């Protein structure tokens, strides 16, 4: 399993979140009716993708904060990823060329219908990113390998805090590629 310098890992993850926030600024300029438009029947709109991410953030940001609050462990200099956490992160994260290793279906609990308030969805996602940045800052002095966080599909399974951060952020990067594709499809439909 890969090992990371904790400070470098957190800085890299924070850069990914900052990049997501920059991409969000572009998304916020899109009219609400376009954010809610599904590119085709049964496919998610941009707002649905963001609400899917909000659903995960509701679970993981609270779980991460709770784990950090309940831990007095100090950070070692390095962090070694766990087998499951590294596997799930690699499965989720986009490849350097922007392609994805595997198409995945969302669990029913994280699959939201088209009736959404686009502005509310955007605001919640933006606030979630700010919270994520704050939690990453707090994690600079935490033991990313010693602190365990339950996963969303089974609270009985726990991953290392570092793996959870890597997974959550890889998941967001994956879906922002999806948002880019949806945006192109929807604007092509408007142009036609």
GROMACS elastic network, one bead per residue, 0.5 to 0.9 nm:
[ bonds ]
;  ai    aj funct       b0    kb
    1    80     6  0.65575   500
    1    81     6  0.57496   500
    1    82     6  0.66011   500
    1    83     6  0.64138   500
    1    86     6  0.73217   500
    2    79     6  0.84850   500
    2    80     6  0.58823   500
    2    81     6  0.57983   500
    2    82     6  0.84686   500
    2    86     6  0.80529   500
    3     6     6  0.89535   500
    3    78     6  0.66097   500
    3    79     6  0.54846   500
    3    81     6  0.62255   500
    4     7     6  0.84896   500
    4     8     6  0.73569   500
    4     9     6  0.61720   500
    4    77     6  0.84931   500
    4    78     6  0.54073   500
    4    79     6  0.51609   500
    4    80     6  0.63103   500
    4    81     6  0.79439   500
    5     8     6  0.53754   500
    5     9     6  0.60584   500
    5    10     6  0.86511   500
    5    76     6  0.89847   500
    5    77     6  0.59124   500
    5    79     6  0.63615   500
    5    80     6  0.89729   500
    6     9     6  0.50645   500
    6    10     6  0.61105   500
    6    11     6  0.85051   500
    6    75     6  0.79473   500
    6    76     6  0.77436   500
    6    77     6  0.58405   500
    6    78     6  0.52441   500
    6    79     6  0.59500   500
    6   139     6  0.89841   500
    6   140     6  0.70335   500
    6   143     6  0.89226   500
    6   144     6  0.77965   500
    6   162     6  0.87064   500
    7    10     6  0.52547   500
    7    11     6  0.61225   500
    7    12     6  0.85873   500
    7    77     6  0.76632   500
    7    78     6  0.84041   500
    7   140     6  0.63130   500
    8    11     6  0.50734   500
    8    12     6  0.60960   500
    8    13     6  0.86036   500
    9    12     6  0.50997   500
    9    13     6  0.61689   500
    9    14     6  0.85542   500
    9    79     6  0.88645   500
    9   162     6  0.87540   500
    9   166     6  0.89782   500
   10    13     6  0.50245   500
   10    14     6  0.60220   500
   10    15     6  0.85352   500
   10   136     6  0.63719   500
   10   137     6  0.77538   500
   10   139     6  0.78584   500
   10   140     6  0.69171   500
   10   162     6  0.88089   500
   10   165     6  0.88831   500
   11    14     6  0.50561   500
   11    15     6  0.62141   500
   11    16     6  0.87383   500
   11   136     6  0.85603   500
   11   137     6  0.89676   500
   12    15     6  0.50869   500
   12    16     6  0.64041   500
   12    17     6  0.88359   500
   13    16     6  0.50304   500
   13    17     6  0.63560   500
   13    18     6  0.86606   500
   13   133     6  0.87567   500
   13   136     6  0.79548   500
   13   165     6  0.78260   500
   13   166     6  0.72441   500
   13   169     6  0.71205   500
   14    17     6  0.50329   500
   14    18     6  0.61206   500
   14    19     6  0.85496   500
   14   132     6  0.85265   500
   14   133     6  0.62099   500
   14   136     6  0.70503   500
   14   137     6  0.85591   500
   15    19     6  0.61188   500
   15    20     6  0.85770   500
   16    19     6  0.50415   500
   16    20     6  0.62541   500
   16    21     6  0.87275   500
   16   169     6  0.72188   500
   16   170     6  0.87151   500
   16   173     6  0.78123   500
   17    21     6  0.62586   500
   17    22     6  0.86926   500
   17   129     6  0.66976   500
   17   130     6  0.86821   500
   17   132     6  0.78866   500
   17   133     6  0.71023   500
   17   169     6  0.70891   500
   17   172     6  0.86009   500
   17   173     6  0.87296   500
   18    21     6  0.50005   500
   18    22     6  0.63113   500
   18    23     6  0.87158   500
   18   129     6  0.82974   500
   18   133     6  0.83452   500
   19    22     6  0.50324   500
   19    23     6  0.62763   500
   19    24     6  0.85361   500
   20    23     6  0.50546   500
   20    24     6  0.60685   500
   20    25     6  0.87631   500
   20   129     6  0.82021   500
   20   172     6  0.77520   500
   20   173     6  0.72898   500
   20   176     6  0.75607   500
   21    25     6  0.63994   500
   21    26     6  0.89986   500
   21   126     6  0.70548   500
   21   129     6  0.71654   500
   21   130     6  0.88075   500
   22    25     6  0.52308   500
   22    26     6  0.69835   500
   23    26     6  0.53057   500
   23    27     6  0.65141   500
   23    28     6  0.88459   500
   23   176     6  0.79081   500
   24    28     6  0.60821   500
   24    29     6  0.88283   500
   24   122     6  0.80955   500
   24   125     6  0.87679   500
   24   126     6  0.76010   500
   24   176     6  0.88366   500
   25    28     6  0.51423   500
   25    29     6  0.68248   500
   26    29     6  0.54895   500
   26    30     6  0.72860   500
   27    30     6  0.54584   500
   27    31     6  0.88646   500
   27    35     6  0.81569   500
   27    46     6  0.85383   500
   27   122     6  0.85388   500
   27   179     6  0.86328   500
   27   183     6  0.87962   500
   28    31     6  0.78298   500
   28    32     6  0.87371   500
   28    35     6  0.89245   500
   28   119     6  0.83529   500
   28   122     6  0.71047   500
   29    32     6  0.89219   500
   30    33     6  0.83855   500
   30    34     6  0.65249   500
   30    35     6  0.65015   500
   31    34     6  0.54077   500
   31    35     6  0.63977   500
   31    36     6  0.88803   500
   32    36     6  0.62509   500
   32    37     6  0.86531   500
   32    47     6  0.86904   500
   32   117     6  0.83796   500
   32   118     6  0.58144   500
   32   119     6  0.72798   500
   33    36     6  0.51925   500
   33    37     6  0.62045   500
   33   118     6  0.83312   500
   34    37     6  0.50053   500
   34    38     6  0.83823   500
   34    45     6  0.82844   500
   34    46     6  0.81383   500
   34   183     6  0.83215   500
   34   186     6  0.72038   500
   34   187     6  0.82987   500
   35    38     6  0.82627   500
   35    45     6  0.62777   500
   35    46     6  0.51100   500
   35    47     6  0.53501   500
   35    48     6  0.85141   500
   35   118     6  0.66246   500
   35   183     6  0.82821   500
   36    44     6  0.87025   500
   36    45     6  0.53819   500
   36    46     6  0.64360   500
   36    47     6  0.55753   500
   36    48     6  0.74833   500
   36   114     6  0.67961   500
   36   115     6  0.80119   500
   36   116     6  0.74469   500
   36   117     6  0.85176   500
   36   118     6  0.68126   500
   37    40     6  0.84918   500
   37    44     6  0.82460   500
   37    45     6  0.53182   500
   37    46     6  0.75105   500
   37    47     6  0.83450   500
   37   114     6  0.82677   500
   37   186     6  0.71695   500
   38    41     6  0.66656   500
   38    42     6  0.76515   500
   38    43     6  0.58396   500
   38    44     6  0.54990   500
   38    46     6  0.76785   500
   38    48     6  0.87705   500
   38   114     6  0.79075   500
   38   182     6  0.80153   500
   38   186     6  0.75816   500
   39    42     6  0.86703   500
   39    43     6  0.63147   500
   39    44     6  0.72832   500
   39    45     6  0.66323   500
   39   182     6  0.63316   500
   39   183     6  0.84246   500
   39   185     6  0.60495   500
   39   186     6  0.54681   500
   39   189     6  0.80337   500
   40    43     6  0.55374   500
   40    44     6  0.81364   500
   40    45     6  0.88536   500
   40   186     6  0.89422   500
   41    44     6  0.84278   500
   44    47     6  0.78233   500
   44    48     6  0.55081   500
   44    49     6  0.63102   500
   44   112     6  0.86311   500
   44   113     6  0.83498   500
   44   114     6  0.76107   500
   44   182     6  0.81737   500
   45    48     6  0.50869   500
   45    49     6  0.64140   500
   45    50     6  0.87576   500
   45   114     6  0.72506   500
   45   179     6  0.81136   500
   45   182     6  0.69716   500
   45   183     6  0.87262   500
   45   186     6  0.89575   500
   46    49     6  0.51659   500
   46    50     6  0.63320   500
   46    51     6  0.86439   500
   46   118     6  0.89230   500
   46   178     6  0.83352   500
   46   179     6  0.55958   500
   46   180     6  0.86981   500
   46   182     6  0.66274   500
   46   183     6  0.73322   500
   47    50     6  0.50978   500
   47    51     6  0.60651   500
   47    52     6  0.85334   500
   47   114     6  0.79272   500
   47   116     6  0.71786   500
   47   117     6  0.81874   500
   47   118     6  0.58051   500
   47   119     6  0.89253   500
   47   121     6  0.66689   500
   47   122     6  0.76737   500
   47   179     6  0.89466   500
   48    52     6  0.60735   500
   48    53     6  0.86500   500
   48   111     6  0.78718   500
   48   112     6  0.60465   500
   48   113     6  0.69381   500
   48   114     6  0.64088   500
   48   115     6  0.87703   500
   48   116     6  0.76097   500
   48   118     6  0.88254   500
   48   121     6  0.85794   500
   49    52     6  0.50406   500
   49    53     6  0.64186   500
   49    54     6  0.86611   500
   49   111     6  0.86719   500
   49   112     6  0.83917   500
   49   175     6  0.68447   500
   49   176     6  0.84375   500
   49   178     6  0.79753   500
   49   179     6  0.70775   500
   50    53     6  0.50164   500
   50    54     6  0.61044   500
   50    55     6  0.86083   500
   50   121     6  0.66318   500
   50   122     6  0.71637   500
   50   125     6  0.68217   500
   50   175     6  0.81748   500
   50   176     6  0.87571   500
   50   179     6  0.84791   500
   51    55     6  0.61049   500
   51    56     6  0.87060   500
   51   110     6  0.82066   500
   51   111     6  0.84099   500
   51   112     6  0.68642   500
   51   116     6  0.83714   500
   51   121     6  0.59358   500
   51   122     6  0.83280   500
   51   124     6  0.86132   500
   51   125     6  0.77672   500
   52    55     6  0.51192   500
   52    56     6  0.66097   500
   52    57     6  0.87220   500
   52   106     6  0.84222   500
   52   110     6  0.53505   500
   52   111     6  0.61627   500
   52   112     6  0.65507   500
   53    56     6  0.51802   500
   53    57     6  0.60917   500
   53    58     6  0.85942   500
   53   110     6  0.81120   500
   53   125     6  0.74757   500
   53   171     6  0.81347   500
   53   172     6  0.68402   500
   53   175     6  0.80178   500
   54    58     6  0.60157   500
   54    59     6  0.87043   500
   54   110     6  0.88864   500
   54   121     6  0.75856   500
   54   124     6  0.68840   500
   54   125     6  0.57644   500
   54   128     6  0.74093   500
   55    58     6  0.51979   500
   55    59     6  0.66964   500
   55    60     6  0.88162   500
   55   109     6  0.82462   500
   55   110     6  0.59586   500
   55   111     6  0.87655   500
   55   112     6  0.89492   500
   56    59     6  0.52913   500
   56    60     6  0.59797   500
   56    61     6  0.81328   500
   56   110     6  0.72152   500
   56   152     6  0.76172   500
   56   168     6  0.79594   500
   57    60     6  0.50947   500
   57    61     6  0.53107   500
   57    62     6  0.77919   500
   57   125     6  0.81739   500
   57   128     6  0.65449   500
   57   129     6  0.87253   500
   57   132     6  0.86152   500
   57   168     6  0.80152   500
   58    61     6  0.59294   500
   58    62     6  0.63479   500
   58    63     6  0.86501   500
   58   128     6  0.81062   500
   59    62     6  0.56555   500
   59    63     6  0.61960   500
   59    64     6  0.87118   500
   59   151     6  0.86196   500
   59   152     6  0.67325   500
   60    64     6  0.58776   500
   60    65     6  0.83674   500
   60   149     6  0.83435   500
   60   150     6  0.84116   500
   60   151     6  0.76977   500
   60   152     6  0.73858   500
   60   164     6  0.80251   500
   60   165     6  0.88682   500
   60   168     6  0.77402   500
   61    64     6  0.51360   500
   61    65     6  0.60644   500
   61    66     6  0.85227   500
   61   128     6  0.77329   500
   61   131     6  0.74797   500
   61   132     6  0.67696   500
   61   135     6  0.80035   500
   62    65     6  0.51433   500
   62    66     6  0.60943   500
   62    67     6  0.85735   500
   63    66     6  0.51314   500
   63    67     6  0.61349   500
   63    68     6  0.86205   500
   63   149     6  0.63117   500
   63   150     6  0.70889   500
   63   151     6  0.86530   500
   64    67     6  0.50841   500
   64    68     6  0.61394   500
   64    69     6  0.85314   500
   64   135     6  0.75808   500
   64   148     6  0.87210   500
   64   149     6  0.63803   500
   64   150     6  0.88162   500
   64   161     6  0.72527   500
   64   164     6  0.81899   500
   64   165     6  0.84961   500
   65    68     6  0.51054   500
   65    69     6  0.60281   500
   65    70     6  0.85768   500
   65   135     6  0.68680   500
   66    69     6  0.50457   500
   66    70     6  0.61518   500
   66    71     6  0.86920   500
   66   149     6  0.86869   500
   67    70     6  0.52345   500
   67    71     6  0.63060   500
   67   147     6  0.66591   500
   67   148     6  0.69200   500
   67   149     6  0.63555   500
   67   161     6  0.81962   500
   68    71     6  0.53071   500
   68    72     6  0.79385   500
   68   135     6  0.83382   500
   68   138     6  0.78285   500
   68   139     6  0.74569   500
   68   142     6  0.74051   500
   68   147     6  0.75523   500
   68   161     6  0.88640   500
   69    72     6  0.79451   500
   71    74     6  0.86725   500
   71   142     6  0.78824   500
   71   143     6  0.86842   500
   71   147     6  0.70524   500
   72   142     6  0.76595   500
   72   143     6  0.88113   500
   73   141     6  0.81850   500
   73   142     6  0.58887   500
   73   143     6  0.57049   500
   73   146     6  0.75791   500
   73   147     6  0.78180   500
   74   141     6  0.56979   500
   74   143     6  0.54603   500
   75    78     6  0.80933   500
   75    79     6  0.86877   500
   75   139     6  0.81784   500
   75   140     6  0.70878   500
   75   144     6  0.69447   500
   75   145     6  0.86987   500
   75   146     6  0.88501   500
   76    79     6  0.72550   500
   76   141     6  0.83421   500
   76   142     6  0.80325   500
   76   143     6  0.63054   500
   76   144     6  0.84188   500
   76   145     6  0.89538   500
   78   144     6  0.87655   500
   78   145     6  0.89396   500
   79   143     6  0.78978   500
   79   144     6  0.63216   500
   79   145     6  0.59175   500
   79   162     6  0.75417   500
   80   144     6  0.85522   500
   80   145     6  0.66943   500
   80   162     6  0.85375   500
   81    84     6  0.85747   500
   81    85     6  0.67031   500
   81    86     6  0.59090   500
   81   144     6  0.88967   500
   81   145     6  0.72693   500
   81   160     6  0.74968   500
   81   162     6  0.70605   500
   81   163     6  0.61985   500
   82    85     6  0.52529   500
   82    86     6  0.58510   500
   82    87     6  0.83583   500
   82   145     6  0.80554   500
   82   159     6  0.74729   500
   82   160     6  0.68095   500
   82   162     6  0.88796   500
   82   163     6  0.69841   500
   83    86     6  0.53462   500
   83    87     6  0.60878   500
   83    88     6  0.86978   500
   84    87     6  0.50567   500
   84    88     6  0.61255   500
   84    89     6  0.84861   500
   84   159     6  0.76014   500
   84   163     6  0.85395   500
   85    88     6  0.52798   500
   85    89     6  0.60823   500
   85    90     6  0.85800   500
   85   159     6  0.62000   500
   85   160     6  0.72699   500
   85   162     6  0.85107   500
   85   164     6  0.69858   500
   85   166     6  0.82394   500
   85   167     6  0.72372   500
   86    89     6  0.50898   500
   86    90     6  0.60717   500
   86    91     6  0.84657   500
   86   163     6  0.64779   500
   86   166     6  0.82832   500
   86   167     6  0.80923   500
   87    90     6  0.52699   500
   87    91     6  0.61090   500
   87    92     6  0.86182   500
   88    91     6  0.50218   500
   88    92     6  0.61060   500
   88    93     6  0.86063   500
   88   163     6  0.86965   500
   88   167     6  0.67452   500
   89    92     6  0.50804   500
   89    93     6  0.59310   500
   89   163     6  0.73822   500
   89   164     6  0.84651   500
   89   166     6  0.62911   500
   89   168     6  0.82025   500
   89   169     6  0.88446   500
   89   170     6  0.63697   500
   89   171     6  0.78932   500
   90    93     6  0.53984   500
   90    94     6  0.81175   500
   90    95     6  0.87440   500
   90   101     6  0.81861   500
   90   167     6  0.82268   500
   90   170     6  0.81655   500
   91    94     6  0.82853   500
   91   100     6  0.80955   500
   91   101     6  0.61385   500
   91   102     6  0.68148   500
   92   100     6  0.76094   500
   92   101     6  0.75167   500
   92   102     6  0.78414   500
   92   104     6  0.87170   500
   92   167     6  0.70847   500
   92   170     6  0.59157   500
   92   171     6  0.57017   500
   92   173     6  0.87598   500
   92   174     6  0.67571   500
   93   100     6  0.71119   500
   93   101     6  0.79352   500
   93   166     6  0.89502   500
   93   167     6  0.77679   500
   93   169     6  0.83085   500
   93   171     6  0.63155   500
   93   172     6  0.85511   500
   93   173     6  0.67942   500
   93   174     6  0.58841   500
   94    97     6  0.77448   500
   94    98     6  0.54281   500
   94    99     6  0.57122   500
   94   101     6  0.71500   500
   94   170     6  0.72720   500
   94   171     6  0.86889   500
   94   173     6  0.69438   500
   94   174     6  0.56112   500
   94   177     6  0.83179   500
   95    98     6  0.52200   500
   95    99     6  0.53635   500
   95   100     6  0.59745   500
   95   101     6  0.71767   500
   96    99     6  0.74351   500
   97   100     6  0.88239   500
   98   174     6  0.85775   500
   98   177     6  0.74644   500
   99   102     6  0.89766   500
   99   177     6  0.88229   500
  100   103     6  0.70381   500
  100   174     6  0.76128   500
  105   108     6  0.89237   500
  106   109     6  0.80502   500
  106   110     6  0.61250   500
  106   111     6  0.60683   500
  107   110     6  0.55001   500
  107   111     6  0.64747   500
  107   153     6  0.82858   500
  108   111     6  0.50829   500
  108   112     6  0.81154   500
  109   112     6  0.78055   500
  112   115     6  0.83548   500
  112   116     6  0.85639   500
  113   116     6  0.74598   500
  116   119     6  0.88181   500
  116   120     6  0.82049   500
  116   121     6  0.74539   500
  117   120     6  0.53826   500
  117   121     6  0.62299   500
  117   122     6  0.87614   500
  118   121     6  0.50929   500
  118   122     6  0.61920   500
  118   123     6  0.86272   500
  119   122     6  0.51662   500
  119   123     6  0.61373   500
  119   124     6  0.85950   500
  120   123     6  0.51222   500
  120   124     6  0.61018   500
  120   125     6  0.85641   500
  121   124     6  0.52662   500
  121   125     6  0.62104   500
  121   126     6  0.86920   500
  122   125     6  0.51816   500
  122   126     6  0.61762   500
  122   127     6  0.86481   500
  123   126     6  0.51692   500
  123   127     6  0.61886   500
  123   128     6  0.85190   500
  124   127     6  0.51721   500
  124   128     6  0.60575   500
  124   129     6  0.87061   500
  125   129     6  0.63121   500
  125   130     6  0.87956   500
  126   129     6  0.51874   500
  126   130     6  0.64922   500
  126   131     6  0.87717   500
  127   130     6  0.50914   500
  127   131     6  0.62291   500
  127   132     6  0.85815   500
  128   132     6  0.60586   500
  128   133     6  0.86484   500
  129   133     6  0.62098   500
  129   134     6  0.85996   500
  130   133     6  0.51563   500
  130   134     6  0.63205   500
  130   135     6  0.87391   500
  131   134     6  0.50188   500
  131   135     6  0.61794   500
  131   136     6  0.85942   500
  132   135     6  0.50629   500
  132   136     6  0.61435   500
  132   137     6  0.86302   500
  132   165     6  0.88012   500
  133   136     6  0.50806   500
  133   137     6  0.63007   500
  133   138     6  0.87756   500
  134   137     6  0.50809   500
  134   138     6  0.63817   500
  134   139     6  0.86958   500
  135   139     6  0.61266   500
  135   140     6  0.89236   500
  136   140     6  0.66646   500
  136   165     6  0.80325   500
  137   140     6  0.55317   500
  137   141     6  0.81941   500
  138   141     6  0.63739   500
  138   142     6  0.71613   500
  139   143     6  0.75563   500
  139   144     6  0.72009   500
  139   161     6  0.86710   500
  139   162     6  0.87262   500
  140   143     6  0.83325   500
  140   144     6  0.85904   500
  141   144     6  0.88321   500
  142   145     6  0.87606   500
  142   146     6  0.84763   500
  142   147     6  0.78039   500
  143   146     6  0.52075   500
  143   147     6  0.60167   500
  143   161     6  0.79422   500
  143   162     6  0.84364   500
  144   147     6  0.58381   500
  144   148     6  0.81994   500
  144   160     6  0.62612   500
  144   163     6  0.79705   500
  145   148     6  0.74901   500
  145   159     6  0.87032   500
  145   160     6  0.50952   500
  145   161     6  0.62700   500
  145   162     6  0.63263   500
  145   163     6  0.82308   500
  146   160     6  0.65769   500
  146   161     6  0.75912   500
  147   159     6  0.83385   500
  147   160     6  0.58590   500
  147   161     6  0.55223   500
  147   162     6  0.84351   500
  148   158     6  0.56277   500
  148   159     6  0.53353   500
  148   161     6  0.54808   500
  148   162     6  0.88962   500
  148   164     6  0.87794   500
  149   155     6  0.84871   500
  149   157     6  0.82701   500
  149   158     6  0.50148   500
  149   159     6  0.53841   500
  149   160     6  0.62850   500
  149   161     6  0.58896   500
  149   164     6  0.71474   500
  150   153     6  0.86759   500
  150   154     6  0.70597   500
  150   156     6  0.65759   500
  150   157     6  0.56050   500
  150   159     6  0.63107   500
  150   160     6  0.89011   500
  150   164     6  0.88227   500
  151   154     6  0.56947   500
  151   155     6  0.56010   500
  151   156     6  0.78611   500
  151   157     6  0.60948   500
  151   158     6  0.58660   500
  151   159     6  0.69756   500
  151   164     6  0.80348   500
  152   155     6  0.64288   500
  152   157     6  0.88843   500
  153   156     6  0.89602   500
  153   157     6  0.84091   500
  154   157     6  0.56673   500
  154   158     6  0.83341   500
  155   158     6  0.68970   500
  158   161     6  0.89010   500
  159   162     6  0.82139   500
  159   163     6  0.63522   500
  159   164     6  0.64117   500
  160   163     6  0.52436   500
  160   164     6  0.63916   500
  160   165     6  0.88682   500
  161   164     6  0.50753   500
  161   165     6  0.63193   500
  161   166     6  0.86640   500
  162   165     6  0.52400   500
  162   166     6  0.62403   500
  162   167     6  0.86204   500
  163   166     6  0.50316   500
  163   167     6  0.59878   500
  163   168     6  0.85300   500
  164   167     6  0.50644   500
  164   168     6  0.60216   500
  164   169     6  0.84978   500
  165   168     6  0.53130   500
  165   169     6  0.61889   500
  165   170     6  0.84862   500
  166   169     6  0.54171   500
  166   170     6  0.60154   500
  166   171     6  0.84960   500
  167   170     6  0.50917   500
  167   171     6  0.59838   500
  167   172     6  0.86439   500
  168   171     6  0.51047   500
  168   172     6  0.64144   500
  168   173     6  0.88613   500
  169   172     6  0.50538   500
  169   173     6  0.62760   500
  169   174     6  0.86290   500
  170   173     6  0.50532   500
  170   174     6  0.61592   500
  170   175     6  0.87108   500
  171   174     6  0.51487   500
  171   175     6  0.63779   500
  171   176     6  0.87611   500
  172   175     6  0.51578   500
  172   176     6  0.61543   500
  172   177     6  0.87653   500
  173   176     6  0.51870   500
  173   177     6  0.65713   500
  173   178     6  0.88937   500
  174   177     6  0.54379   500
  174   178     6  0.67212   500
  175   179     6  0.61638   500
  175   180     6  0.86129   500
  176   180     6  0.62119   500
  176   181     6  0.86504   500
  177   180     6  0.51164   500
  177   181     6  0.64208   500
  177   182     6  0.87534   500
  178   181     6  0.51014   500
  178   182     6  0.61672   500
  178   183     6  0.85438   500
  179   182     6  0.50710   500
  179   183     6  0.60380   500
  179   184     6  0.86343   500
  180   183     6  0.51413   500
  180   184     6  0.63598   500
  180   185     6  0.87767   500
  181   184     6  0.52032   500
  181   185     6  0.62694   500
  181   186     6  0.86889   500
  182   185     6  0.50469   500
  182   186     6  0.60398   500
  182   187     6  0.84918   500
  183   186     6  0.52632   500
  183   187     6  0.61073   500
  183   188     6  0.84808   500
  184   187     6  0.53118   500
  184   188     6  0.60693   500
  184   189     6  0.86481   500
  185   188     6  0.51481   500
  185   189     6  0.62898   500
  185   190     6  0.87934   500
  186   189     6  0.50867   500
  186   190     6  0.63544   500
  186   191     6  0.87379   500
  187   191     6  0.61516   500
  187   192     6  0.86413   500
  188   191     6  0.50436   500
  188   192     6  0.62184   500
  189   192     6  0.52005   500
